[in-house]
Amino acid sequence: MTQALTPFRTLPPDRQQALRDGWADEMAKQATTCALDEKIARFAAWLAPQGISFTADDLPARRKV
């Protein structure tokens, strides 16, 4: 039985930042990409074993100019 993942956007801001910081260290070991879909997939794959989900819906909303 698999446990549901916690959506990234529901985490407290300090926990989100800690995960981003940890991801930055991991990302430095990977080949770079400019493809947003690839970046999201890699981050989601890294978060999943930690019980956290991430999708494009978790990205901050862009401000309209």
CHARMM internal coordinates of N, CA and C (Angstrom, degrees):
IC EDIT
DIST 1 N 1 CA 1.4606
DIST 1 CA 1 C 1.5275
ANGL 1 N 1 CA 1 C 108.35
DIST 1 C 2 N 1.3095
ANGL 1 CA 1 C 2 N 116.73
DIHE 1 N 1 CA 1 C 2 N 125.38
DIST 2 N 2 CA 1.4538
ANGL 1 C 2 N 2 CA 121.38
DIHE 1 CA 1 C 2 N 2 CA -179.51
DIST 2 CA 2 C 1.5175
ANGL 2 N 2 CA 2 C 110.58
DIHE 1 C 2 N 2 CA 2 C -94.44
DIST 2 C 3 N 1.3024
ANGL 2 CA 2 C 3 N 113.75
DIHE 2 N 2 CA 2 C 3 N 142.11
DIST 3 N 3 CA 1.4562
ANGL 2 C 3 N 3 CA 119.62
DIHE 2 CA 2 C 3 N 3 CA 179.45
DIST 3 CA 3 C 1.5271
ANGL 3 N 3 CA 3 C 108.67
DIHE 2 C 3 N 3 CA 3 C -89.44
DIST 3 C 4 N 1.3247
ANGL 3 CA 3 C 4 N 116.27
DIHE 3 N 3 CA 3 C 4 N 142.55
DIST 4 N 4 CA 1.4659
ANGL 3 C 4 N 4 CA 121.01
DIHE 3 CA 3 C 4 N 4 CA 179.07
DIST 4 CA 4 C 1.5268
ANGL 4 N 4 CA 4 C 109.86
DIHE 3 C 4 N 4 CA 4 C -63.53
DIST 4 C 5 N 1.3156
ANGL 4 CA 4 C 5 N 115.15
DIHE 4 N 4 CA 4 C 5 N 143.61
DIST 5 N 5 CA 1.4594
ANGL 4 C 5 N 5 CA 120.50
DIHE 4 CA 4 C 5 N 5 CA 178.43
DIST 5 CA 5 C 1.5288
ANGL 5 N 5 CA 5 C 109.72
DIHE 4 C 5 N 5 CA 5 C -82.61
DIST 5 C 6 N 1.3084
ANGL 5 CA 5 C 6 N 115.99
DIHE 5 N 5 CA 5 C 6 N 148.10
DIST 6 N 6 CA 1.4582
ANGL 5 C 6 N 6 CA 122.58
DIHE 5 CA 5 C 6 N 6 CA 177.01
DIST 6 CA 6 C 1.5252
ANGL 6 N 6 CA 6 C 108.85
DIHE 5 C 6 N 6 CA 6 C -83.48
DIST 6 C 7 N 1.3245
ANGL 6 CA 6 C 7 N 118.68
DIHE 6 N 6 CA 6 C 7 N 125.05
DIST 7 N 7 CA 1.4636
ANGL 6 C 7 N 7 CA 120.15
DIHE 6 CA 6 C 7 N 7 CA 177.95
DIST 7 CA 7 C 1.5373
ANGL 7 N 7 CA 7 C 111.03
DIHE 6 C 7 N 7 CA 7 C -62.92
DIST 7 C 8 N 1.3133
ANGL 7 CA 7 C 8 N 115.70
DIHE 7 N 7 CA 7 C 8 N 134.02
DIST 8 N 8 CA 1.4568
ANGL 7 C 8 N 8 CA 122.36
DIHE 7 CA 7 C 8 N 8 CA -179.28
DIST 8 CA 8 C 1.5248
ANGL 8 N 8 CA 8 C 111.46
DIHE 7 C 8 N 8 CA 8 C -52.66
DIST 8 C 9 N 1.3252
ANGL 8 CA 8 C 9 N 116.92
DIHE 8 N 8 CA 8 C 9 N -42.64
DIST 9 N 9 CA 1.4752
ANGL 8 C 9 N 9 CA 121.14
DIHE 8 CA 8 C 9 N 9 CA -175.49
DIST 9 CA 9 C 1.5242
ANGL 9 N 9 CA 9 C 113.19
DIHE 8 C 9 N 9 CA 9 C -64.18
DIST 9 C 10 N 1.3387
ANGL 9 CA 9 C 10 N 117.68
DIHE 9 N 9 CA 9 C 10 N -17.17
DIST 10 N 10 CA 1.4626
ANGL 9 C 10 N 10 CA 120.41
DIHE 9 CA 9 C 10 N 10 CA -179.62
DIST 10 CA 10 C 1.5251
ANGL 10 N 10 CA 10 C 112.66
DIHE 9 C 10 N 10 CA 10 C -89.66
DIST 10 C 11 N 1.3202
ANGL 10 CA 10 C 11 N 116.82
DIHE 10 N 10 CA 10 C 11 N -6.29
DIST 11 N 11 CA 1.4645
ANGL 10 C 11 N 11 CA 120.27
DIHE 10 CA 10 C 11 N 11 CA 179.70
DIST 11 CA 11 C 1.5251
ANGL 11 N 11 CA 11 C 110.11
DIHE 10 C 11 N 11 CA 11 C -76.60
DIST 11 C 12 N 1.3268
ANGL 11 CA 11 C 12 N 117.41
DIHE 11 N 11 CA 11 C 12 N 151.35
DIST 12 N 12 CA 1.4692
ANGL 11 C 12 N 12 CA 119.80
DIHE 11 CA 11 C 12 N 12 CA 175.73
DIST 12 CA 12 C 1.5359
ANGL 12 N 12 CA 12 C 110.18
DIHE 11 C 12 N 12 CA 12 C -61.76
DIST 12 C 13 N 1.3227
ANGL 12 CA 12 C 13 N 117.07
DIHE 12 N 12 CA 12 C 13 N 149.08
DIST 13 N 13 CA 1.4654
ANGL 12 C 13 N 13 CA 120.94
DIHE 12 CA 12 C 13 N 13 CA -178.19
DIST 13 CA 13 C 1.5408
ANGL 13 N 13 CA 13 C 114.09
DIHE 12 C 13 N 13 CA 13 C -52.69
DIST 13 C 14 N 1.3331
ANGL 13 CA 13 C 14 N 117.94
DIHE 13 N 13 CA 13 C 14 N -38.83
DIST 14 N 14 CA 1.4641
ANGL 13 C 14 N 14 CA 118.83
DIHE 13 CA 13 C 14 N 14 CA -178.90
DIST 14 CA 14 C 1.5283
ANGL 14 N 14 CA 14 C 111.34
DIHE 13 C 14 N 14 CA 14 C -68.21
DIST 14 C 15 N 1.3316
ANGL 14 CA 14 C 15 N 117.94
DIHE 14 N 14 CA 14 C 15 N -32.77
DIST 15 N 15 CA 1.4718
ANGL 14 C 15 N 15 CA 121.70
DIHE 14 CA 14 C 15 N 15 CA 176.87
DIST 15 CA 15 C 1.5253
ANGL 15 N 15 CA 15 C 109.78
DIHE 14 C 15 N 15 CA 15 C -71.39
DIST 15 C 16 N 1.3300
ANGL 15 CA 15 C 16 N 117.30
DIHE 15 N 15 CA 15 C 16 N -40.64
DIST 16 N 16 CA 1.4595
ANGL 15 C 16 N 16 CA 120.82
DIHE 15 CA 15 C 16 N 16 CA 176.79
DIST 16 CA 16 C 1.5328
ANGL 16 N 16 CA 16 C 109.96
DIHE 15 C 16 N 16 CA 16 C -59.21
DIST 16 C 17 N 1.3298
ANGL 16 CA 16 C 17 N 116.54
DIHE 16 N 16 CA 16 C 17 N -44.95
DIST 17 N 17 CA 1.4584
ANGL 16 C 17 N 17 CA 120.24
DIHE 16 CA 16 C 17 N 17 CA -178.71
DIST 17 CA 17 C 1.5243
ANGL 17 N 17 CA 17 C 111.26
DIHE 16 C 17 N 17 CA 17 C -65.15
DIST 17 C 18 N 1.3179
ANGL 17 CA 17 C 18 N 117.38
DIHE 17 N 17 CA 17 C 18 N -40.53
DIST 18 N 18 CA 1.4666
ANGL 17 C 18 N 18 CA 120.55
DIHE 17 CA 17 C 18 N 18 CA 178.34
DIST 18 CA 18 C 1.5245
ANGL 18 N 18 CA 18 C 110.41
DIHE 17 C 18 N 18 CA 18 C -61.36
DIST 18 C 19 N 1.3265
ANGL 18 CA 18 C 19 N 116.75
DIHE 18 N 18 CA 18 C 19 N -40.38
DIST 19 N 19 CA 1.4629
ANGL 18 C 19 N 19 CA 119.93
DIHE 18 CA 18 C 19 N 19 CA 177.85
DIST 19 CA 19 C 1.5293
ANGL 19 N 19 CA 19 C 110.99
DIHE 18 C 19 N 19 CA 19 C -67.39
DIST 19 C 20 N 1.3141
ANGL 19 CA 19 C 20 N 117.10
DIHE 19 N 19 CA 19 C 20 N -40.75
DIST 20 N 20 CA 1.4795
ANGL 19 C 20 N 20 CA 119.50
DIHE 19 CA 19 C 20 N 20 CA 176.91
DIST 20 CA 20 C 1.5247
ANGL 20 N 20 CA 20 C 110.66
DIHE 19 C 20 N 20 CA 20 C -60.97
DIST 20 C 21 N 1.3238
ANGL 20 CA 20 C 21 N 116.68
DIHE 20 N 20 CA 20 C 21 N -41.19
DIST 21 N 21 CA 1.4688
ANGL 20 C 21 N 21 CA 120.51
DIHE 20 CA 20 C 21 N 21 CA 179.12
DIST 21 CA 21 C 1.5268
ANGL 21 N 21 CA 21 C 110.81
DIHE 20 C 21 N 21 CA 21 C -63.49
DIST 21 C 22 N 1.3274
ANGL 21 CA 21 C 22 N 116.48
DIHE 21 N 21 CA 21 C 22 N -43.42
DIST 22 N 22 CA 1.4619
ANGL 21 C 22 N 22 CA 120.44
DIHE 21 CA 21 C 22 N 22 CA 177.38
DIST 22 CA 22 C 1.5118
ANGL 22 N 22 CA 22 C 111.53
DIHE 21 C 22 N 22 CA 22 C -64.06
DIST 22 C 23 N 1.3158
ANGL 22 CA 22 C 23 N 116.56
DIHE 22 N 22 CA 22 C 23 N -37.97
DIST 23 N 23 CA 1.4593
ANGL 22 C 23 N 23 CA 121.37
DIHE 22 CA 22 C 23 N 23 CA 178.84
DIST 23 CA 23 C 1.5268
ANGL 23 N 23 CA 23 C 110.77
DIHE 22 C 23 N 23 CA 23 C -66.46
DIST 23 C 24 N 1.3122
ANGL 23 CA 23 C 24 N 117.75
DIHE 23 N 23 CA 23 C 24 N -36.99
DIST 24 N 24 CA 1.4672
ANGL 23 C 24 N 24 CA 120.65
DIHE 23 CA 23 C 24 N 24 CA 179.28
DIST 24 CA 24 C 1.5273
ANGL 24 N 24 CA 24 C 110.39
DIHE 23 C 24 N 24 CA 24 C -59.18
DIST 24 C 25 N 1.3248
ANGL 24 CA 24 C 25 N 117.35
DIHE 24 N 24 CA 24 C 25 N -40.08
DIST 25 N 25 CA 1.4641
ANGL 24 C 25 N 25 CA 120.90
DIHE 24 CA 24 C 25 N 25 CA 177.09
DIST 25 CA 25 C 1.5271
ANGL 25 N 25 CA 25 C 110.76
DIHE 24 C 25 N 25 CA 25 C -64.49
DIST 25 C 26 N 1.3247
ANGL 25 CA 25 C 26 N 116.47
DIHE 25 N 25 CA 25 C 26 N -42.99
DIST 26 N 26 CA 1.4689
ANGL 25 C 26 N 26 CA 121.23
DIHE 25 CA 25 C 26 N 26 CA 179.79
DIST 26 CA 26 C 1.5231
ANGL 26 N 26 CA 26 C 111.22
DIHE 25 C 26 N 26 CA 26 C -67.92
DIST 26 C 27 N 1.3139
ANGL 26 CA 26 C 27 N 116.55
DIHE 26 N 26 CA 26 C 27 N -40.75
DIST 27 N 27 CA 1.4526
ANGL 26 C 27 N 27 CA 121.62
DIHE 26 CA 26 C 27 N 27 CA -178.39
DIST 27 CA 27 C 1.5250
ANGL 27 N 27 CA 27 C 111.80
DIHE 26 C 27 N 27 CA 27 C -62.80
DIST 27 C 28 N 1.3106
ANGL 27 CA 27 C 28 N 116.85
DIHE 27 N 27 CA 27 C 28 N -31.46
DIST 28 N 28 CA 1.4600
ANGL 27 C 28 N 28 CA 120.96
DIHE 27 CA 27 C 28 N 28 CA 179.98
DIST 28 CA 28 C 1.5291
ANGL 28 N 28 CA 28 C 111.52
DIHE 27 C 28 N 28 CA 28 C -62.88
DIST 28 C 29 N 1.3378
ANGL 28 CA 28 C 29 N 117.32
DIHE 28 N 28 CA 28 C 29 N -20.39
DIST 29 N 29 CA 1.4645
ANGL 28 C 29 N 29 CA 122.36
DIHE 28 CA 28 C 29 N 29 CA -179.53
DIST 29 CA 29 C 1.5311
ANGL 29 N 29 CA 29 C 112.27
DIHE 28 C 29 N 29 CA 29 C -88.32
DIST 29 C 30 N 1.3336
ANGL 29 CA 29 C 30 N 117.80
DIHE 29 N 29 CA 29 C 30 N -10.53
DIST 30 N 30 CA 1.4613
ANGL 29 C 30 N 30 CA 121.97
DIHE 29 CA 29 C 30 N 30 CA -174.61
DIST 30 CA 30 C 1.5200
ANGL 30 N 30 CA 30 C 111.61
DIHE 29 C 30 N 30 CA 30 C -103.66
DIST 30 C 31 N 1.3282
ANGL 30 CA 30 C 31 N 114.42
DIHE 30 N 30 CA 30 C 31 N 160.65
DIST 31 N 31 CA 1.4553
ANGL 30 C 31 N 31 CA 120.03
DIHE 30 CA 30 C 31 N 31 CA 174.05
DIST 31 CA 31 C 1.5318
ANGL 31 N 31 CA 31 C 108.03
DIHE 30 C 31 N 31 CA 31 C -66.04
DIST 31 C 32 N 1.2999
ANGL 31 CA 31 C 32 N 116.24
DIHE 31 N 31 CA 31 C 32 N 141.61
DIST 32 N 32 CA 1.4634
ANGL 31 C 32 N 32 CA 120.08
DIHE 31 CA 31 C 32 N 32 CA -178.20
DIST 32 CA 32 C 1.5294
ANGL 32 N 32 CA 32 C 110.80
DIHE 31 C 32 N 32 CA 32 C -76.58
DIST 32 C 33 N 1.3159
ANGL 32 CA 32 C 33 N 115.29
DIHE 32 N 32 CA 32 C 33 N 154.97
DIST 33 N 33 CA 1.4595
ANGL 32 C 33 N 33 CA 122.17
DIHE 32 CA 32 C 33 N 33 CA 176.00
DIST 33 CA 33 C 1.5234
ANGL 33 N 33 CA 33 C 108.40
DIHE 32 C 33 N 33 CA 33 C -146.94
DIST 33 C 34 N 1.3034
ANGL 33 CA 33 C 34 N 115.33
DIHE 33 N 33 CA 33 C 34 N 149.41
DIST 34 N 34 CA 1.4646
ANGL 33 C 34 N 34 CA 120.66
DIHE 33 CA 33 C 34 N 34 CA 175.25
DIST 34 CA 34 C 1.5283
ANGL 34 N 34 CA 34 C 110.54
DIHE 33 C 34 N 34 CA 34 C -101.73
DIST 34 C 35 N 1.3261
ANGL 34 CA 34 C 35 N 116.83
DIHE 34 N 34 CA 34 C 35 N -8.62
DIST 35 N 35 CA 1.4666
ANGL 34 C 35 N 35 CA 121.39
DIHE 34 CA 34 C 35 N 35 CA -177.17
DIST 35 CA 35 C 1.5259
ANGL 35 N 35 CA 35 C 110.47
DIHE 34 C 35 N 35 CA 35 C -74.17
DIST 35 C 36 N 1.3206
ANGL 35 CA 35 C 36 N 116.31
DIHE 35 N 35 CA 35 C 36 N 116.85
DIST 36 N 36 CA 1.4567
ANGL 35 C 36 N 36 CA 121.06
DIHE 35 CA 35 C 36 N 36 CA -177.78
DIST 36 CA 36 C 1.5247
ANGL 36 N 36 CA 36 C 111.48
DIHE 35 C 36 N 36 CA 36 C -60.24
DIST 36 C 37 N 1.3373
ANGL 36 CA 36 C 37 N 117.45
DIHE 36 N 36 CA 36 C 37 N -41.68
DIST 37 N 37 CA 1.4668
ANGL 36 C 37 N 37 CA 120.28
DIHE 36 CA 36 C 37 N 37 CA 179.32
DIST 37 CA 37 C 1.5229
ANGL 37 N 37 CA 37 C 111.15
DIHE 36 C 37 N 37 CA 37 C -59.72
DIST 37 C 38 N 1.3093
ANGL 37 CA 37 C 38 N 117.07
DIHE 37 N 37 CA 37 C 38 N -40.14
DIST 38 N 38 CA 1.4653
ANGL 37 C 38 N 38 CA 121.53
DIHE 37 CA 37 C 38 N 38 CA 178.63
DIST 38 CA 38 C 1.5303
ANGL 38 N 38 CA 38 C 110.79
DIHE 37 C 38 N 38 CA 38 C -66.63
DIST 38 C 39 N 1.3147
ANGL 38 CA 38 C 39 N 116.60
DIHE 38 N 38 CA 38 C 39 N -41.73
DIST 39 N 39 CA 1.4655
ANGL 38 C 39 N 39 CA 120.23
DIHE 38 CA 38 C 39 N 39 CA 178.43
DIST 39 CA 39 C 1.5240
ANGL 39 N 39 CA 39 C 111.23
DIHE 38 C 39 N 39 CA 39 C -61.62
DIST 39 C 40 N 1.3393
ANGL 39 CA 39 C 40 N 116.16
DIHE 39 N 39 CA 39 C 40 N -43.84
DIST 40 N 40 CA 1.4637
ANGL 39 C 40 N 40 CA 121.03
DIHE 39 CA 39 C 40 N 40 CA 178.92
DIST 40 CA 40 C 1.5258
ANGL 40 N 40 CA 40 C 110.08
DIHE 39 C 40 N 40 CA 40 C -63.26
DIST 40 C 41 N 1.3349
ANGL 40 CA 40 C 41 N 116.89
DIHE 40 N 40 CA 40 C 41 N -44.28
DIST 41 N 41 CA 1.4723
ANGL 40 C 41 N 41 CA 120.91
DIHE 40 CA 40 C 41 N 41 CA -179.18
DIST 41 CA 41 C 1.5291
ANGL 41 N 41 CA 41 C 111.03
DIHE 40 C 41 N 41 CA 41 C -62.40
DIST 41 C 42 N 1.3147
ANGL 41 CA 41 C 42 N 117.29
DIHE 41 N 41 CA 41 C 42 N -42.51
DIST 42 N 42 CA 1.4659
ANGL 41 C 42 N 42 CA 120.63
DIHE 41 CA 41 C 42 N 42 CA 179.62
DIST 42 CA 42 C 1.5287
ANGL 42 N 42 CA 42 C 111.47
DIHE 41 C 42 N 42 CA 42 C -65.14
DIST 42 C 43 N 1.3262
ANGL 42 CA 42 C 43 N 117.10
DIHE 42 N 42 CA 42 C 43 N -44.28
DIST 43 N 43 CA 1.4627
ANGL 42 C 43 N 43 CA 120.87
DIHE 42 CA 42 C 43 N 43 CA -179.97
DIST 43 CA 43 C 1.5252
ANGL 43 N 43 CA 43 C 109.92
DIHE 42 C 43 N 43 CA 43 C -64.39
DIST 43 C 44 N 1.3437
ANGL 43 CA 43 C 44 N 116.50
DIHE 43 N 43 CA 43 C 44 N -43.21
DIST 44 N 44 CA 1.4656
ANGL 43 C 44 N 44 CA 120.96
DIHE 43 CA 43 C 44 N 44 CA 179.09
DIST 44 CA 44 C 1.5263
ANGL 44 N 44 CA 44 C 110.94
DIHE 43 C 44 N 44 CA 44 C -61.94
DIST 44 C 45 N 1.3256
ANGL 44 CA 44 C 45 N 117.10
DIHE 44 N 44 CA 44 C 45 N -41.69
DIST 45 N 45 CA 1.4709
ANGL 44 C 45 N 45 CA 120.68
DIHE 44 CA 44 C 45 N 45 CA 179.28
DIST 45 CA 45 C 1.5242
ANGL 45 N 45 CA 45 C 111.12
DIHE 44 C 45 N 45 CA 45 C -65.18
DIST 45 C 46 N 1.3172
ANGL 45 CA 45 C 46 N 117.05
DIHE 45 N 45 CA 45 C 46 N -34.67
DIST 46 N 46 CA 1.4645
ANGL 45 C 46 N 46 CA 121.36
DIHE 45 CA 45 C 46 N 46 CA 179.17
DIST 46 CA 46 C 1.5296
ANGL 46 N 46 CA 46 C 110.98
DIHE 45 C 46 N 46 CA 46 C -72.93
DIST 46 C 47 N 1.3269
ANGL 46 CA 46 C 47 N 116.75
DIHE 46 N 46 CA 46 C 47 N -35.88
DIST 47 N 47 CA 1.4653
ANGL 46 C 47 N 47 CA 121.34
DIHE 46 CA 46 C 47 N 47 CA -179.06
DIST 47 CA 47 C 1.5320
ANGL 47 N 47 CA 47 C 113.30
DIHE 46 C 47 N 47 CA 47 C -77.12
DIST 47 C 48 N 1.3185
ANGL 47 CA 47 C 48 N 118.13
DIHE 47 N 47 CA 47 C 48 N -33.18
DIST 48 N 48 CA 1.4707
ANGL 47 C 48 N 48 CA 121.87
DIHE 47 CA 47 C 48 N 48 CA -173.16
DIST 48 CA 48 C 1.5258
ANGL 48 N 48 CA 48 C 113.76
DIHE 47 C 48 N 48 CA 48 C -53.23
DIST 48 C 49 N 1.3379
ANGL 48 CA 48 C 49 N 120.58
DIHE 48 N 48 CA 48 C 49 N -45.01
DIST 49 N 49 CA 1.4602
ANGL 48 C 49 N 49 CA 119.26
DIHE 48 CA 48 C 49 N 49 CA 178.80
DIST 49 CA 49 C 1.5344
ANGL 49 N 49 CA 49 C 113.04
DIHE 48 C 49 N 49 CA 49 C -64.54
DIST 49 C 50 N 1.3261
ANGL 49 CA 49 C 50 N 115.94
DIHE 49 N 49 CA 49 C 50 N -15.35
DIST 50 N 50 CA 1.4592
ANGL 49 C 50 N 50 CA 121.03
DIHE 49 CA 49 C 50 N 50 CA 178.42
DIST 50 CA 50 C 1.5342
ANGL 50 N 50 CA 50 C 111.33
DIHE 49 C 50 N 50 CA 50 C -93.47
DIST 50 C 51 N 1.3553
ANGL 50 CA 50 C 51 N 115.90
DIHE 50 N 50 CA 50 C 51 N 4.63
DIST 51 N 51 CA 1.4580
ANGL 50 C 51 N 51 CA 120.78
DIHE 50 CA 50 C 51 N 51 CA 177.36
DIST 51 CA 51 C 1.5146
ANGL 51 N 51 CA 51 C 114.30
DIHE 50 C 51 N 51 CA 51 C 82.10
DIST 51 C 52 N 1.3310
ANGL 51 CA 51 C 52 N 117.04
DIHE 51 N 51 CA 51 C 52 N 22.15
DIST 52 N 52 CA 1.4647
ANGL 51 C 52 N 52 CA 121.31
DIHE 51 CA 51 C 52 N 52 CA -175.54
DIST 52 CA 52 C 1.5266
ANGL 52 N 52 CA 52 C 109.24
DIHE 51 C 52 N 52 CA 52 C -125.55
DIST 52 C 53 N 1.3245
ANGL 52 CA 52 C 53 N 116.01
DIHE 52 N 52 CA 52 C 53 N 137.21
DIST 53 N 53 CA 1.4697
ANGL 52 C 53 N 53 CA 120.49
DIHE 52 CA 52 C 53 N 53 CA 176.15
DIST 53 CA 53 C 1.5209
ANGL 53 N 53 CA 53 C 109.36
DIHE 52 C 53 N 53 CA 53 C -102.77
DIST 53 C 54 N 1.3437
ANGL 53 CA 53 C 54 N 115.13
DIHE 53 N 53 CA 53 C 54 N 155.93
DIST 54 N 54 CA 1.4596
ANGL 53 C 54 N 54 CA 120.88
DIHE 53 CA 53 C 54 N 54 CA 176.98
DIST 54 CA 54 C 1.5155
ANGL 54 N 54 CA 54 C 107.81
DIHE 53 C 54 N 54 CA 54 C -147.93
DIST 54 C 55 N 1.3345
ANGL 54 CA 54 C 55 N 116.07
DIHE 54 N 54 CA 54 C 55 N 129.55
DIST 55 N 55 CA 1.4618
ANGL 54 C 55 N 55 CA 122.40
DIHE 54 CA 54 C 55 N 55 CA 176.46
DIST 55 CA 55 C 1.5290
ANGL 55 N 55 CA 55 C 108.14
DIHE 54 C 55 N 55 CA 55 C -134.12
DIST 55 C 56 N 1.3139
ANGL 55 CA 55 C 56 N 115.75
DIHE 55 N 55 CA 55 C 56 N 177.26
DIST 56 N 56 CA 1.4674
ANGL 55 C 56 N 56 CA 120.30
DIHE 55 CA 55 C 56 N 56 CA 177.12
DIST 56 CA 56 C 1.5275
ANGL 56 N 56 CA 56 C 110.97
DIHE 55 C 56 N 56 CA 56 C -59.10
DIST 56 C 57 N 1.3377
ANGL 56 CA 56 C 57 N 117.31
DIHE 56 N 56 CA 56 C 57 N -26.49
DIST 57 N 57 CA 1.4653
ANGL 56 C 57 N 57 CA 120.68
DIHE 56 CA 56 C 57 N 57 CA 178.24
DIST 57 CA 57 C 1.5290
ANGL 57 N 57 CA 57 C 112.42
DIHE 56 C 57 N 57 CA 57 C -66.20
DIST 57 C 58 N 1.3293
ANGL 57 CA 57 C 58 N 116.91
DIHE 57 N 57 CA 57 C 58 N -18.28
DIST 58 N 58 CA 1.4630
ANGL 57 C 58 N 58 CA 120.94
DIHE 57 CA 57 C 58 N 58 CA 179.55
DIST 58 CA 58 C 1.5277
ANGL 58 N 58 CA 58 C 112.40
DIHE 57 C 58 N 58 CA 58 C -84.56
DIST 58 C 59 N 1.3174
ANGL 58 CA 58 C 59 N 116.71
DIHE 58 N 58 CA 58 C 59 N -10.42
DIST 59 N 59 CA 1.4617
ANGL 58 C 59 N 59 CA 119.42
DIHE 58 CA 58 C 59 N 59 CA 178.01
DIST 59 CA 59 C 1.5210
ANGL 59 N 59 CA 59 C 109.47
DIHE 58 C 59 N 59 CA 59 C -68.20
DIST 59 C 60 N 1.3292
ANGL 59 CA 59 C 60 N 117.30
DIHE 59 N 59 CA 59 C 60 N 146.52
DIST 60 N 60 CA 1.4681
ANGL 59 C 60 N 60 CA 118.61
DIHE 59 CA 59 C 60 N 60 CA 177.40
DIST 60 CA 60 C 1.5301
ANGL 60 N 60 CA 60 C 110.23
DIHE 59 C 60 N 60 CA 60 C -64.02
DIST 60 C 61 N 1.3065
ANGL 60 CA 60 C 61 N 115.71
DIHE 60 N 60 CA 60 C 61 N 145.63
DIST 61 N 61 CA 1.4562
ANGL 60 C 61 N 61 CA 120.99
DIHE 60 CA 60 C 61 N 61 CA 178.51
DIST 61 CA 61 C 1.5282
ANGL 61 N 61 CA 61 C 108.98
DIHE 60 C 61 N 61 CA 61 C -66.82
DIST 61 C 62 N 1.2924
ANGL 61 CA 61 C 62 N 114.67
DIHE 61 N 61 CA 61 C 62 N 139.15
DIST 62 N 62 CA 1.4768
ANGL 61 C 62 N 62 CA 119.04
DIHE 61 CA 61 C 62 N 62 CA 177.56
DIST 62 CA 62 C 1.5157
ANGL 62 N 62 CA 62 C 109.12
DIHE 61 C 62 N 62 CA 62 C -79.40
DIST 62 C 63 N 1.3196
ANGL 62 CA 62 C 63 N 114.26
DIHE 62 N 62 CA 62 C 63 N 140.71
DIST 63 N 63 CA 1.4605
ANGL 62 C 63 N 63 CA 119.12
DIHE 62 CA 62 C 63 N 63 CA 176.77
DIST 63 CA 63 C 1.5212
ANGL 63 N 63 CA 63 C 109.57
DIHE 62 C 63 N 63 CA 63 C -77.61
DIST 63 C 64 N 1.3096
ANGL 63 CA 63 C 64 N 116.14
DIHE 63 N 63 CA 63 C 64 N 139.75
DIST 64 N 64 CA 1.4610
ANGL 63 C 64 N 64 CA 120.55
DIHE 63 CA 63 C 64 N 64 CA 176.15
DIST 64 CA 64 C 1.5194
ANGL 64 N 64 CA 64 C 107.98
DIHE 63 C 64 N 64 CA 64 C -86.01
DIST 64 C 65 N 1.3103
ANGL 64 CA 64 C 65 N 114.27
DIHE 64 N 64 CA 64 C 65 N 134.67
DIST 65 N 65 CA 1.4602
ANGL 64 C 65 N 65 CA 119.91
DIHE 64 CA 64 C 65 N 65 CA -177.71
DIST 65 CA 65 C 1.4970
ANGL 65 N 65 CA 65 C 110.70
DIHE 64 C 65 N 65 CA 65 C -94.83
END
COOR INIT
IC SEED 1 N 1 CA 1 C
IC BUILD
